[in-house]
Amino acid sequence: MRNERNAGRKPKISNAEMKDIILRHEAGEGIPSLASEYGISRQALYKRLKESSYKPVSIEYYTAGELCTLIEVDFRRNDLHVVNYAVELSRRAFGYIEDPGWDDFLRFIEDYYLDASGRDRAGGYFLSECGRKYSLEDIPPDNGDKHLVIRMEHDQKLPVFNFNKKEIILTRSDTDGFQMKALTSDRKYFVKAQAVMSGVKLNDWAVEIISTGICRQLGIPCVEQKHCRFVYGGREYDGVYSPNFELDGYTFMSFEGLLERMHRSSKEDKFIKLGAIEKLKWCAALLSEAGNISYEDTEKYVLDLAVLDCIIGNVDRHTRNFGLFYNVHTGEFEIPLVFDSGMGLFENDSYRDEYRTFEEAMNHVYVAPYGEDPFDMLELLDKEYGLRSIYGNKEGFIYGDVLKTEFALEYEKRMNELWQRSG
């Protein structure tokens, strides 16, 4: 029997459909056509639209009791508007990121939960000032006339990771140095303490964080390093932690290991006699051959490494900390994430050398495995590739405020000046 009078239960519009209707109506579609499409009366749809008036959620981000960032979050559109009140990057919710996107917001939520909970894993929760836990799923797609304000207090406490002897991998770094590394008990995070040379604790952890920031600004995929405290044997160290990529089925194979499988070596006379750009292309070609990956992809990977190492003055890009990922799920090689970039901005020399001038310090800085001064190397790379066109025409970089030594600041200044002159 036909329901000519349209009697009985009216069609129900789901939240997802209502969200779509709201967006289409705001884009200019009329109520009559939308009501007809979804099988409800114009009056009913008008009422639903009125009930669905939406206001963004405000998140107030405080550091040491001071409002540093205001975040207006539109959960309906997955959009946000950010206002920073703090000058110091370390006090802002998104650090050096001036125009954060939705992925940055989700990462920020996970970071905050880790800091606030003191646990060794991240999650989808953040806290309000009244102590209630909110998850992203708790925030409705429309909250009527209510303007929800959530206060997030960041007390700048770092995540602390405690390890025992069985969990530690003690890696010799020099004739009188070491660096402790470990996995968390759930194997989710890889944690690395600052290097210790001749009894001196280095600030390589700070360079790792700066390197992560530079990679984000350039769009270079990297193992993102975050500051933490590393505790072992009753002693506490600064350090960094990062997701353990092995959980996703990736095994790292170094360039040196790949060369050995091919009965090749980076110590070949042919390689040693090449110029810097030719050496870079030689590395890219052998990575392409070893992993059956397109040369264009491997060339971009080694270019990313070289550019990053120039920008941070990294002198430790040896043939065992770059290479390829092997994906155990597909049985194929892939371009890896960039990692291990802490020996830059003169931190590698602070335990043994006291330089009187910046020029004297620069005598010990070179980009490996090419053996070039980083400023000269960057100019060679720019001449060959046109770096500004590849990396988004950026005017310069924000190094963050975690390392403020005299020569590091001078290096950052001169590198930004060189980049601004690049093509």
N, C-alpha and C positions, 0 to 999 in steps of 0.2 A: 504494500500500500504506500502510495506517495504521501509525503508529509507536506501537503500544499500550504498549510498554515504555519509551517516551520515550528511546530510545537515540540515540546520536550526539551531535553538538555541541549544547550547551545554549544557550538564548537569551542573547545578550550585551546587557547593560544599558549604555547610553552614559553618559558623564559627566553630560550634561544630565539624563537620566532619573534617574540616581542622586542628583543634587542635588535634584530634585523629590521623590524618595522620602524623602530625609533630612528635608526640610522638612515633609512631610506626616506622617512618623512622629513628629517632634518636636511636631507640632500635635495628636497623639493618635490617629492611625490605627494600627491593629494590623498586625503583621507578616503574619499569615495572609492578610488581605484584599489587602494590597499585593503579596505573593508571587503570589497567584492572578491579580491584574490584569496583572502583568508576565511571567507564565508561567515562574517559577522556583520552586524549593523554598523552604520556610521556612528550612531550615538554611543554604542558600546565601545567602539575603537577609540573614539574621542575621550571617553571616560578613562580607558586604560592608559592612554597617552598622558592624560593629566595626572593620573596616579603615579606614573613612572617618571615624573620630573626628577632629574638627577643632579646631585652635587658631588664634585670630586671629594675624595678622602684626603685630609691634610695630615701629613706626617711631619712632626716637628723634631728635628734631630739636634740633640744637645750634647756638647762636650764640656765636662767639668762645670755643669750648671749653666752654660751659656748657649743660647740658640745660635747654631752655626749654619744650618741648612733647613729651608722649608721646602717640602716636596708635596705638590698637589698631584694626586694620582687619580687618573680616570680609568677605573677598572673595566669600564664598558668598552672603551676604545684601546685599551692597553697603551695608554699614553701618559706622559707626565710633564709637569712644568717645575723647574727647580730654581730656587733663589738662594744664593750663598751669602751669608753674613760674615763669615770668618775669612780673613785674609790668608791664614796659613792653610796650605793644601791638606796637611795631615789632620786638620780639624773638620774638614768638610766631609759630607756623607759620601761623595763620589770622588774625592781626591782631586786629581788633575783633570778629570773628565768634565769639560765645561758644558757639554750638551748630551747628557746621558740618555740612552735609549731604554727600551723595555728589558732587554737582556741585562743591561747594567743594573737596572732596578732589582731584578730577580737575584743577581749575584750579590748585590748589596744586602738584600734580605737574608740570604744564607750566611753571609759574613757576620751580620749583626747577631743572628741567633747563636752562632758559634761563640762569639765573644760574650754574649749575655749569659749563656747557659754554662760556660766553662767546660763543655763536653768536647770529646775529640772527634766529633762528627758534625757536619752541617745539617740543616733541616729547613723546612718550609715555614717556620714560625718566627714571628717577631712579637715583642712585648709592649703592652701599653703601660702607662704610668700607674694604673690601678692594679697592676699585677696580672691582668687577664692575658692569656695567650691568644693571639690572632693568627690564623693561617690565611693564605690567599683565598682559600675556599670559603672562609667565614665572611668575606666581604661580598655583599650582594651586588649583582649587576646594576641594580638601581636601589638607592636608599631613601627614596621619597624626599621629604623636605629636610631630612636630617643631614647635618654636615658633620661627619665623624672626624674627630681630631684625635690622633694617636701620638703620644709623646714617646720618643726613643732616646734614652739616656746612654751615651757612650762614655764610659769612664776610662777609656784608653788602657784597660787591662788586656794584656796579650794572652792568647791561648798558651797553656803550659802543657808540655808533653813530657811525661816521666818514663824513663826506659831503664831496663835492667841489662845485665851483662850479655844475656842470651840474645837480646834484640839488637845489640850494637854491631855495626860493621865499622871497624877502625881502619881508616884508609891513610896510609902514609902519604904526605903531601910534599915532603922535602927531606933533607938529611936530618932535620930536627923539627919536624912538623907533623901534624895529624889533623884530621877532620872526621868527626863522628857522624854517622848516618844511620837511620833506622826506619822501620815501618811501624805504624801504630798497630795495636793488637788486632783490630779488625781489618788490617791491611789496606785501609782506604787512603791513608796519607803517607807520603814519603817525607821524612823530616831530616833536615841537614843542619848541624850546628855550624857556627862560625869556625873558620880555620884558625888553628893555633900554630904559630911559627916561632921557634926559639922562646917559647913561653909568652909570646905576645898574641893577644886575641885580635884578629883582623875584623874589619868591617865589611867583609865580602858579602855578608847577608844583606847589607844596605844596597850594594851594587846589584844583587840579584833582584831586589824589589824595583830598583830604578830600571833595570833591563826589562822587566815585565811591563812597566809603564811605557817604555819606548816601543816595545813590540805592539802593545795595544794601539798606540798612536799611529804606527805605520801599518797596522793590519797584518802583522806577522804572527802566524799561529805559534804559540809557545806554551811551555809548562809554566803556568802562572804561580809565581812564588809570593807567599805572604809571611809577614813577620810573626815570630812566635818565640817562646822560651823553651830551651832544650835542657832537661835536667837529667844528670847521670852521676852516680857515685857521690851524691851530696853536693855536687857543683852545678851551677846554672850558667847557661850560655845563651847569647842571642842566636837566632837561627831562622830558617824559613821552612815552610811546609807547602806541599803541593799534592794534587790528586795523584794516586798511584795508577799510571796508565796501564800497568800490567793486568789490572782487574778487568779491563775491557778487551783483553786478549792480545795486547801488543807486546812484542819483545823487541828491545832495541839491539841492533847490530851495528857496531862501529864501522867507520870507514876503513880503519886499519884491518879489522877482521874480515871485511868484505874483500879488501885487496889481497889478503893472504889466501883466501879461497880461490882467487883468480891468479895466484902466483905472481902478483905484482907488488910494488912497494912505493911509498912516497919518498923513499931514499934513492930512487933511480936517478942516474945522472941526467936523463932526459927531462925529468920533472924539475930537478934542481936548477937546470939551466934556463928554464922558461921564465918569461916575464910574469908579473903579478896577474894580469888579466888572462893570460894563457894558462897559468896554473889553476885559476878558478874554473876555466872551461874544461881543463883536463879532469879536475875533480868531478865536475858535473857529468862529463861523458862516461867516466867509470862508474859513477853511481847509477846512471841510466842503464849501462850494460849489466851491472850486477843485479839490479832489481827489476829489470825489464819494465822500466818506467820511461815515459817520454822525456826526451832531453830538455824540452822547454820547462817541464816541472822541476827537474833536478837542477837546472841552471838557476831558476828562480829561488830555489831553496838555498843554494850556496851563495847567491847574491844577497838574500836576506841575512844570512849569517855574517857576511863580510860587512854589510852596511851597519848592522847592529854593533859589531865589534869595533868598527870605526867610531861610532857615536859614543860608546861608553869606554873606549880605550882598552878593550879586553885583550890581554896578551896570552890567554890560555886556551885558544881554540885549537887544541891538538887533535890528532886523527882518531882519538878514541872517544871524543865527546860530540862528534857529529857522525851521521851515517844514515840508516834507514830503519823504519819500523817493519817488523814482520807480523802480519795479522794471522793469528792461528785459526781464525774462523774461516777466512777465505783462502789461506795458503798462499797469499801474495804479499809482495813488498809494497810499502806506502811511504810517502814523504813524512818524516817525523816532525814532532813539535820541537821547537828550539829550546834548549835547556843548558844549564851549567855555564853561566855568564858572569860569575862573581869576581873574577880577577881583573878588574878594571878600575879606572879613575884613581890609579896609583895605590890602591889598597894592597896590591901584591908586594909592594916594596917597603911598606911602612915599618916592617919589623927589622929591617937591616940597613936601610939607606935614609940618610937625612939630606935632602936636596936643599940647596940655597936658592935656586931660581927655577922657574917653570921650565925654561929651556933645558936646564940640566936634568930635570926629571923626565922630560920628553926623550932624552937620549936612550932611555930604557924601555920605551913603549913602541911596540910594533904589532901589526896585525898578522897573526899566524893563520894558516901555514904559508903565507905569502911573503913574510919578511919585510913588509912595507910599513913606513910611518903612516899612522892612521889618517892624517890630514892629506898626505900625498895619495894614499890609497883611495880615499873618498873622491878626490878629483879625478883619478883614473877611472873609477867606476862611473862617475857622472859623465865623463867624456864618452865612455863606451855605451852607456845605457840610458842616460837622461833621467836621473833619479827622481826629480820632482814629478815627472809625468807618471812614473810607476807607483809612487807612494802618495798619491792624492794631492800633489801640489802644496804640500805643507810648507809653511813659512819657517818653522822651527820646532823645537821640542821642549816639553816641560820635564825636567829631571826629577821633580819632587823635592821634598825638603828633609830627606832622611840622611843625607850625607852632605856636610857643609865644610869640608876641609878646603884650605886655601887653593891648592893646585887643582882639586876637583872642580871648584867653582870657576877657575880660570879656564879649565878645559871645556866645560859646558858652554861658557861664553864664546870661546873661539870656534867651537864646533858649530854652534848656532849661526855665527857670522858666516862661516864657510858654507853651510847649507843654504842660507839665504842668497848666496851668490851663485848657487848651482843652477843647472838648467832644468 
